[in-house]
Amino acid sequence: MISPAPPRDFRRRSLTRVRVRLRRSGEAAFLRDCHLLVFMSIICASCNFSRSQGPCSLIAKTYTCSVLGIDAVPVEVEVDLSPGLPCFATVGLPDNIVRESKDRVKAALQNSGYPFPAERITVNLAPAGLRKEGSGFDLPIAVGILAATGVIDPSKTEKRILSGELSLDGRVKPVAGCLPMAMLARDNGFIEMLVPASNAPEAAITGAVPVRPVSHLSDVVEYLCGRSEIRAYQADPDAFRSEHSPELPDFDDVKGQEHAKRGLEVAAAGSHNILMIGPPGSGKTMLAQRISGILPPLSFEEALETSRVFSVAGMLQGNPLIRCRQFRSPHHTISDAGLIGGGHIPKPGEVSLAHNGVLFLDEFPEFRRNILDMLRQPLEDGQVTIARATVALTYPARFMLVAAMNPCPCGYSGDPVKPCTCSQKAILNYRGKISGPILDRIDLHIEVPTVKYEQLRSDCELEKSETVRERVTRARNVQLSRFQGEGIYANAQMTPKHLKKFCRPDPHGQAVLDLAVRQLGLSARAYHRILKVSRTIADLEGCAAITRDHLLEAIQYRSLDRKFF
């Protein structure tokens, strides 16, 4: 509601009185009245503008997304232009990066040859209760201003998602999270997306909606005005299968350690967690680094899940999909937020970046105990929740844990050649850094002894990773068929419902299992994990039933926690 302008005679008399007082007053009154004169002149000017133009508040809307965890949330960008002193206000819980967008947007518009309105600009990011983070709001804000000033028809911004960071010369830079945005666009009825050119491959891989790559602000304006055409990016979802995997270390580089190799094969076939214990130089790290070469290829659904995490973290680097299982190996000095995720602006941690892949923790007891205990939730639930005062974010963290450690601080406890120099107290303190609940969540405990010299100098041909990978892939394909439509991909991810259905041992096997549980004092969790491992061993041998031999092998993988802990 605009108030009526004061009568013209009133304005003339008021200005005359001010001029007279300016001539009669001293210096202090002079300065005070100067301020009054300027203020009344602005009021009169705005009144004359309002009387001649009438109400002229202009509102335009564009649409974008805010990333919350690994999911995108739709955001309406409302731009209001109203008379008044020129200013630029952004409301709706913007973070510092979003607040700074006003300077980037103004420079980008002016340097691209478009007018920047000398009026009061208010940008509202709805819903107002959701915190907005990131630089992807630059492009929708700039387009909203142009729509409010009439450069772009406001109806052309309906049902279109825009996202991109603007440089000062108008170039559109890449942003994080375009893959979750494409999934949101598909589920919410948007007709197309305009994203930075380098983000187009990841946004288009789902085939959800047309994705138009843009490189400059002027490209967006010309397209929305109908003066040019931007071809939608065409992506082939099956193209990632045709690309070659990177060159990986081979199993035949490792001399001896046949028992450890067998344990790694079982772990890879069922995505089971594994702990290797042995003296320095026995080949624990060497074996762990070669496990990527025997893992089965990612399915398209698994690749999509992993790529969403990397998209949110801004680590896709122009690749539409993650094509191979990730092998993450953080140093033992890593922080809580680095391993689990979090930070001032929450980001996925190593456990989430290893989703559907391998998390290798070398020198396991050297990690701080509180960090190792943080692995309890992701190892059990396959996800990690990061809670803040205003929001709780959940990231997927379904990974295969591979850990390696020495039996004592010096590394030679139990070695037949080199004597151990550690005291009993030092050994207990060292092993005590790994809590019982963490150890209970590890399916296979493998002892890796020192390799004999005769094995090191032997020239006999060893089994290659490719051969092992074929067996692992066959077993994993059996599991994919078994769990089709269940949302899980490996035996390690089975729930108690699946155990009752798929892990029933024969009578001889059940008798062995009952005896082992009583004598070893295994927990209910360990009992379930033995069943999962025995199911994987049966899959490797192509057996539908779990027999006594399968259970015996699975049980012996649980014996070391009674020997060392």
MOGI-V842884 format. One record per residue. N is the residue number from 0. PSI is psi in radians with two decimals (* if undefined). Layout:
# MOGI-V842884
[[N | PSI] [N | PSI]]
This chain:
# MOGI-V842884
[[0 | 2.12] [1 | 2.17] [2 | 2.58] [3 | 2.63] [4 | 2.58] [5 | 2.68] [6 | 2.60] [7 | -0.65] [8 | -0.67] [9 | -0.75] [10 | -0.68] [11 | -0.76] [12 | -0.68] [13 | -0.78] [14 | -0.62] [15 | -0.76] [16 | -0.68] [17 | -0.73] [18 | -0.70] [19 | -0.76] [20 | -0.57] [21 | -0.63] [22 | -0.49] [23 | -0.33] [24 | 2.96] [25 | -2.93] [26 | -0.76] [27 | -0.79] [28 | -0.56] [29 | -0.79] [30 | -0.70] [31 | -0.72] [32 | -0.44] [33 | -0.75] [34 | -0.71] [35 | -0.69] [36 | -0.77] [37 | -0.75] [38 | -0.77] [39 | -0.53] [40 | -0.67] [41 | -0.72] [42 | -0.77] [43 | -0.70] [44 | -0.75] [45 | -0.60] [46 | -0.78] [47 | -0.69] [48 | -0.73] [49 | -0.67] [50 | -0.61] [51 | -0.56] [52 | -0.52] [53 | -3.04] [54 | 2.33] [55 | 0.53] [56 | 2.17] [57 | 2.30] [58 | 2.32] [59 | 2.68] [60 | 2.41] [61 | 3.02] [62 | 2.43] [63 | -2.90] [64 | 2.63] [65 | 2.36] [66 | 2.23] [67 | 1.85] [68 | -2.13] [69 | 0.20] [70 | 2.67] [71 | 2.57] [72 | 2.28] [73 | 2.47] [74 | 2.25] [75 | 2.25] [76 | 1.86] [77 | 2.23] [78 | 2.16] [79 | 2.23] [80 | 2.18] [81 | 2.72] [82 | 2.64] [83 | -3.07] [84 | 2.41] [85 | 2.18] [86 | 2.88] [87 | 1.92] [88 | 2.34] [89 | 2.15] [90 | 2.86] [91 | 0.67] [92 | 0.92] [93 | 2.58] [94 | -3.09] [95 | -0.64] [96 | -0.72] [97 | -0.68] [98 | -0.66] [99 | -0.15] [100 | -0.43] [101 | -0.66] [102 | -0.68] [103 | -0.74] [104 | -0.79] [105 | -0.81] [106 | -0.70] [107 | -0.73] [108 | -0.83] [109 | -0.73] [110 | -0.24] [111 | 0.00] [112 | 0.29] [113 | 2.58] [114 | 2.48] [115 | 2.09] [116 | 2.35] [117 | 1.03] [118 | -3.08] [119 | 2.06] [120 | 2.16] [121 | 2.16] [122 | 2.12] [123 | 2.23] [124 | 1.86] [125 | 2.47] [126 | 2.42] [127 | -0.38] [128 | -0.07] [129 | 2.21] [130 | 2.31] [131 | 2.23] [132 | 2.61] [133 | 2.93] [134 | 0.08] [135 | -0.11] [136 | -0.14] [137 | -0.91] [138 | -0.86] [139 | -0.56] [140 | -0.78] [141 | -0.76] [142 | -0.64] [143 | -0.70] [144 | -0.75] [145 | -0.58] [146 | -0.65] [147 | -0.54] [148 | -0.04] [149 | 0.01] [150 | -0.64] [151 | 2.44] [152 | 2.12] [153 | -0.48] [154 | -0.34] [155 | -0.22] [156 | -0.02] [157 | 2.43] [158 | 0.50] [159 | 2.31] [160 | 2.23] [161 | 2.42] [162 | 2.39] [163 | 2.60] [164 | 2.41] [165 | 2.32] [166 | 3.00] [167 | -0.39] [168 | 0.11] [169 | -0.06] [170 | 2.58] [171 | 2.07] [172 | 2.74] [173 | 2.73] [174 | 2.94] [175 | 2.58] [176 | 0.35] [177 | -0.49] [178 | -0.84] [179 | -0.56] [180 | -0.70] [181 | -0.66] [182 | -0.66] [183 | -0.71] [184 | -0.67] [185 | -0.70] [186 | -0.26] [187 | 0.22] [188 | 0.38] [189 | 2.59] [190 | -0.43] [191 | 2.96] [192 | 2.49] [193 | 1.94] [194 | 2.86] [195 | 2.58] [196 | -0.65] [197 | -0.28] [198 | -0.15] [199 | -0.70] [200 | -0.76] [201 | -0.60] [202 | -0.51] [203 | -0.15] [204 | -0.48] [205 | -0.35] [206 | 0.38] [207 | -0.98] [208 | 2.77] [209 | 2.32] [210 | 2.08] [211 | 2.06] [212 | 2.36] [213 | 2.54] [214 | -0.33] [215 | 2.66] [216 | -0.65] [217 | -0.53] [218 | -0.73] [219 | -0.78] [220 | -0.81] [221 | -0.64] [222 | -0.78] [223 | -0.45] [224 | -0.09] [225 | 0.23] [226 | -0.14] [227 | 2.94] [228 | 2.41] [229 | 2.03] [230 | 2.41] [231 | 2.47] [232 | 2.29] [233 | 2.11] [234 | 2.50] [235 | 1.96] [236 | -0.43] [237 | -0.02] [238 | -0.51] [239 | -0.38] [240 | -0.41] [241 | -0.23] [242 | 2.53] [243 | 2.52] [244 | 2.66] [245 | 2.71] [246 | 2.18] [247 | 2.64] [248 | 2.57] [249 | 2.62] [250 | -0.47] [251 | -0.06] [252 | -0.33] [253 | 2.10] [254 | 2.37] [255 | -2.64] [256 | 0.75] [257 | -0.63] [258 | -0.74] [259 | -0.67] [260 | -0.69] [261 | -0.73] [262 | -0.70] [263 | -0.61] [264 | -0.77] [265 | -0.74] [266 | -0.74] [267 | -0.63] [268 | -0.61] [269 | 0.11] [270 | 0.78] [271 | 2.62] [272 | 2.55] [273 | 2.46] [274 | 2.21] [275 | 2.25] [276 | 2.24] [277 | 2.93] [278 | 2.92] [279 | 2.46] [280 | 0.13] [281 | -0.20] [282 | 0.31] [283 | -0.90] [284 | -0.68] [285 | -0.73] [286 | -0.76] [287 | -0.67] [288 | -0.32] [289 | 0.01] [290 | -0.47] [291 | -0.51] [292 | -0.22] [293 | 0.00] [294 | 2.55] [295 | 2.76] [296 | 2.74] [297 | 2.40] [298 | 2.91] [299 | -0.67] [300 | -0.72] [301 | -0.72] [302 | -0.66] [303 | -0.73] [304 | -0.82] [305 | -0.69] [306 | -0.56] [307 | -0.72] [308 | -0.79] [309 | -0.54] [310 | -0.78] [311 | -0.65] [312 | -0.10] [313 | 0.56] [314 | 0.21] [315 | -0.55] [316 | 0.83] [317 | -0.15] [318 | 2.34] [319 | -0.58] [320 | 2.65] [321 | 2.11] [322 | -0.23] [323 | 2.77] [324 | 2.36] [325 | 2.50] [326 | 1.81] [327 | 2.28] [328 | 1.37] [329 | 2.68] [330 | 2.73] [331 | -0.13] [332 | 0.14] [333 | 2.62] [334 | 2.99] [335 | -0.86] [336 | -0.57] [337 | -0.64] [338 | -0.85] [339 | -0.57] [340 | 2.88] [341 | -2.54] [342 | 3.10] [343 | -0.81] [344 | 1.84] [345 | 2.29] [346 | 2.73] [347 | 2.49] [348 | -3.00] [349 | -0.60] [350 | -0.54] [351 | -0.61] [352 | -0.37] [353 | 0.19] [354 | 2.26] [355 | 0.29] [356 | -2.53] [357 | 2.33] [358 | 1.93] [359 | 2.09] [360 | 1.70] [361 | 2.65] [362 | 1.01] [363 | -0.82] [364 | -0.20] [365 | -0.30] [366 | 2.53] [367 | 2.48] [368 | -0.66] [369 | -0.53] [370 | -0.74] [371 | -0.66] [372 | -0.38] [373 | -0.28] [374 | -0.12] [375 | -0.88] [376 | -0.90] [377 | -0.60] [378 | -0.52] [379 | -0.76] [380 | -0.28] [381 | 0.30] [382 | 2.86] [383 | 2.36] [384 | 2.20] [385 | 1.98] [386 | 2.33] [387 | 3.06] [388 | -0.61] [389 | -0.20] [390 | 2.67] [391 | 2.15] [392 | 2.43] [393 | 2.18] [394 | 2.51] [395 | 2.53] [396 | 0.98] [397 | 1.57] [398 | 2.94] [399 | 2.02] [400 | 2.19] [401 | 2.03] [402 | 2.60] [403 | 2.49] [404 | 2.80] [405 | 2.76] [406 | -0.26] [407 | 3.02] [408 | -0.71] [409 | -0.38] [410 | -0.07] [411 | 0.39] [412 | 2.15] [413 | 0.02] [414 | 2.36] [415 | -0.26] [416 | -0.99] [417 | 2.28] [418 | 2.61] [419 | 2.37] [420 | 0.14] [421 | 2.55] [422 | 2.83] [423 | -0.64] [424 | -0.74] [425 | -0.68] [426 | -0.75] [427 | -0.71] [428 | -0.68] [429 | -0.85] [430 | -0.44] [431 | -0.18] [432 | -0.35] [433 | 1.96] [434 | 2.76] [435 | -0.77] [436 | -0.62] [437 | -0.79] [438 | -0.62] [439 | -0.40] [440 | -0.02] [441 | 2.15] [442 | -0.70] [443 | 2.26] [444 | 1.97] [445 | 2.29] [446 | 2.24] [447 | 1.64] [448 | 3.00] [449 | 2.40] [450 | 2.34] [451 | 2.63] [452 | -0.68] [453 | -0.63] [454 | -0.61] [455 | -0.72] [456 | 0.00] [457 | 2.47] [458 | 0.21] [459 | 2.59] [460 | 2.29] [461 | 2.83] [462 | 2.34] [463 | 2.80] [464 | -0.58] [465 | -0.69] [466 | -0.77] [467 | -0.69] [468 | -0.60] [469 | -0.76] [470 | -0.74] [471 | -0.73] [472 | -0.68] [473 | -0.76] [474 | -0.69] [475 | -0.59] [476 | -0.63] [477 | -0.73] [478 | -0.67] [479 | -0.67] [480 | -0.67] [481 | -0.71] [482 | 0.39] [483 | 2.23] [484 | 0.01] [485 | -0.26] [486 | 0.20] [487 | 2.76] [488 | -0.10] [489 | 2.83] [490 | -0.57] [491 | -0.33] [492 | 0.10] [493 | 2.55] [494 | 2.96] [495 | -0.55] [496 | -0.72] [497 | -0.60] [498 | -0.73] [499 | -0.55] [500 | -0.68] [501 | -0.13] [502 | 0.92] [503 | 1.89] [504 | 2.81] [505 | 2.99] [506 | -0.71] [507 | -0.72] [508 | -0.68] [509 | -0.64] [510 | -0.73] [511 | -0.75] [512 | -0.72] [513 | -0.74] [514 | -0.71] [515 | -0.73] [516 | -0.70] [517 | -0.77] [518 | -0.62] [519 | -0.17] [520 | 0.72] [521 | 2.56] [522 | 2.99] [523 | -0.65] [524 | -0.75] [525 | -0.66] [526 | -0.81] [527 | -0.66] [528 | -0.56] [529 | -0.71] [530 | -0.72] [531 | -0.78] [532 | -0.72] [533 | -0.60] [534 | -0.69] [535 | -0.74] [536 | -0.71] [537 | -0.67] [538 | -0.67] [539 | -0.57] [540 | -0.02] [541 | 0.46] [542 | 2.39] [543 | -0.53] [544 | 2.65] [545 | 2.06] [546 | 3.14] [547 | -0.75] [548 | -0.68] [549 | -0.75] [550 | -0.65] [551 | -0.74] [552 | -0.71] [553 | -0.66] [554 | -0.68] [555 | -0.32] [556 | -0.14] [557 | 0.11] [558 | -0.40] [559 | -0.44] [560 | -0.31] [561 | -0.38] [562 | -0.73] [563 | -0.32] [564 | *]]
